[in-house]
Structure formats: C-alpha cells, structure tokens
Amino acid sequence: MKIQELLQNQKYTQKRVLENLICHFLDISREKLRTSLEQTIEESILKKITQAYDDFVVQKKPLEYILWYVKFMGNKFKIDHRALIPRPETEYMIQAVNEHISILNPWNNILFDIGTGCGVLWLSVLLHNPSFFSEAYLSEYIDYTLSLAKENFEIFKNKLTKTNLNLVKANLLDFIDPTKFISSQLILVANLPYIPEDTFNQNVWETVKNWEPKPAFVWWEDWLDYYRKMFQQIFDFWIKPTMFLEMMTRQVDVLRKEFWKKIEFQEVKTFHFNIRIVKAWIK
Ligand SMILES: C[S@@+](CC[C@H](N)C(=O)[O-])C[C@H]1O[C@@H](n2cnc3c(N)ncnc32)[C@H](O)[C@@H]1O
C-alpha cells in the first residue's frame, strides 16, 4: 500500500496520529512524508503502523508505551508498562538541579535518585553534568521497574564513565551507609508517589488508570507518607542532602508546617498551578 492510500483510508479518522506513526515506523520527518506520498509501505511496517493506531485510538494506550520511548530533557529513554511515563513538568526538576550545581565545586559530590522509575531523573542529571558527581545511587522498590532502569542505564553508561554508578533495590534510602557520606556534598532528587487515591480515582484520565502502574502515583494510606518516611531516614542517618522534590502545591504547605523546625522548603519551579518543584535542605 502507498502512503497516500493509507492516509486516505476512511477507517483512520485521526490523521495526525496516523501521520506521526507513519513517520515513526518509516523513520522519516514530516517534511519527508509530504514528498513521499507515492512510496510503498512494506507489509510488515504497515502491520506495525495499523496495530499502533488501534492501540492508541481504540485501546487508549499511551503513545510512549506504543513507541517504547519517551523524550525527556533532550534524551530518549526506553519506557514501557514497568514504569510511569516521565511527565514534562518533571523536566523542571532537572533545570533546578542544573542551576543549583552550576555554582558548586565539582568535587566529592554524590547524587541520589529515590524512586527512580525508568531511571530518567538520575540519568538526566548525570547526562547534563557528566563530570560533576563522583558517585551516584538510584533506588527503586519494585523489581520490574528497577529492571527497566537497568536497561536505560545500559544504554547510557558509556557516556557516564566519570561517576561510580550504583543501582539498588531499596525502600527509599534504607540502603545507605551514612558514615560514607560525611564529608560529601549530597544532592537528592525524588518524585515519589504523591497523588491522593481519591484524586487518582476521580481526576486521572482513563488512559493513565488503565495502562500505567498505580503504585507509581498513589500511596494508599496517606499521600505524603513517602516523603515523611524519607525525611525520617535522613534525620536518622544524620545526612544533609539538598533535595529536589515534586509534589502538589498544597502539599508543600503541609510538609512545611510539619517539618519547619528541621527542613527549609523553597518552591523553585512551577509547571502549572497544581504542581511544584521544591528545593529543600536540612536547617
Ligand atoms: C512517581 S514515580 C517517579 C518515577 C521517576 N522518578 C519520574 O520522575 O518519572 C515514583 C517511583 O517510586 C517508586 N517507589 C515507590 N515506593 C518506593 C520506595 N519505598 N522506595 C523506592 N522507590 C519507591 C515507584 O515504584 C515509582 O517507580
């Protein structure tokens, strides 16, 4: 079948989606598509395009899971049902980290990414700052999610040879030996599940509910317990990381009220009225 014929087929009502899929599976730009309408699409490729169209339009599967990648801060990361799809608002966290470390001494710095998902925050910070960290740790609690982070690590590890890299299955920070980090500068990034269950059930799109892993969004008992637990680990270990966290706007005030004696919270970036990137440090 020719590209032109496929595009004119009445069955495919969402032409923009169809065009994007044709470009993706033929590995051509949109400009090239316009000048290639007479090109014949191989049977095996045609099958992939029409299957992907059905998955997206009929099954409402997220496009990133269909294409198996997500673009984040200029890099392409592998993504599938094992992890939450990184959201554009979280890119602001990487910008905030980049701004923070641009004025620091590039010596004896250690990075933690807690609740790494597909590994996107950890790898993005490292790829943007390949000489800054002497060591970097990511932690993830769910085995199948950690396996995806490891696959992304394999893709990028050759670009990160200046850092000693550690991928661990852990409950938040429970893997660390605090004595190791006494004289180091610690940077911690975390986008822990913070969506209240009611909000998830009532306000989240069906495509998210049906396809993405619920434990990546929701903490069943109390939507801020992950952050509370991580702060307690930090107090118990006597470490003093500079933290970059994502949460909902009203949650910043809740945490500020609870932890004002020990932690300073500063809202550094906002994507829209409801989501905040927060920089926090131990007083
Ligand atoms: C909201 S997702 C964030 C994923 C990724 N960091 C991002 O920003 O796109 C939260 C991640 O935390 C993980 N997680 C949940 N509980 C955890 C725990 N106790 N320790 C470590 N990771 C945990 C989830 O499995 C999930 O992958």
The ligand as a Tripos MOL2 file, in Angstrom:
@<TRIPOS>MOLECULE
LIG
   27    29     1     0     0
SMALL
NO_CHARGES

@<TRIPOS>ATOM
      1 C1          6.0500    8.9800   40.6030 C.3       1 LIG1
      2 S1          7.1390    7.6350   40.1670 S.3       1 LIG1
      3 C2          8.5350    8.5770   39.6500 C.3       1 LIG1
      4 C3          9.3930    7.9150   38.6150 C.3       1 LIG1
      5 C4         10.5200    8.8110   38.0750 C.3       1 LIG1
      6 N1         11.4320    9.2070   39.1200 N.3       1 LIG1
      7 C5          9.9510   10.0380   37.4000 C.2       1 LIG1
      8 O1         10.0900   11.1500   37.9430 O.co2     1 LIG1
      9 O2          9.3510    9.9090   36.3270 O.co2     1 LIG1
     10 C6          7.5980    7.0300   41.7660 C.3       1 LIG1
     11 C7          8.5130    5.8120   41.7690 C.3       1 LIG1
     12 O3          8.8490    5.4940   43.1380 O.3       1 LIG1
     13 C8          8.8830    4.0790   43.2870 C.3       1 LIG1
     14 N2          8.7280    3.7550   44.7110 N.ar      1 LIG1
     15 C9          7.5960    3.6130   45.4020 C.ar      1 LIG1
     16 N3          7.8530    3.3100   46.6730 N.ar      1 LIG1
     17 C10         9.1980    3.2670   46.8230 C.ar      1 LIG1
     18 C11        10.0530    3.0030   47.9310 C.ar      1 LIG1
     19 N4          9.5690    2.7660   49.1460 N.pl3     1 LIG1
     20 N5         11.3890    3.0120   47.7190 N.ar      1 LIG1
     21 C12        11.8830    3.2710   46.4830 C.ar      1 LIG1
     22 N6         11.0940    3.5320   45.3960 N.ar      1 LIG1
     23 C13         9.7680    3.5310   45.5630 C.ar      1 LIG1
     24 C14         7.7130    3.6380   42.4110 C.3       1 LIG1
     25 O4          7.8090    2.2540   42.0970 O.3       1 LIG1
     26 C15         7.8820    4.5400   41.2040 C.3       1 LIG1
     27 O5          8.7280    3.9680   40.2440 O.3       1 LIG1
@<TRIPOS>BOND
     1     1     2 1
     2     2     3 1
     3     2    10 1
     4     3     4 1
     5     4     5 1
     6     5     6 1
     7     5     7 1
     8     7     8 2
     9     7     9 1
    10    10    11 1
    11    11    12 1
    12    11    26 1
    13    12    13 1
    14    13    14 1
    15    13    24 1
    16    14    15 ar
    17    14    23 ar
    18    15    16 ar
    19    16    17 ar
    20    17    18 ar
    21    17    23 ar
    22    18    19 1
    23    18    20 ar
    24    20    21 ar
    25    21    22 ar
    26    22    23 ar
    27    24    25 1
    28    24    26 1
    29    26    27 1
@<TRIPOS>SUBSTRUCTURE
     1 LIG1         1 GROUP 0 **** ****
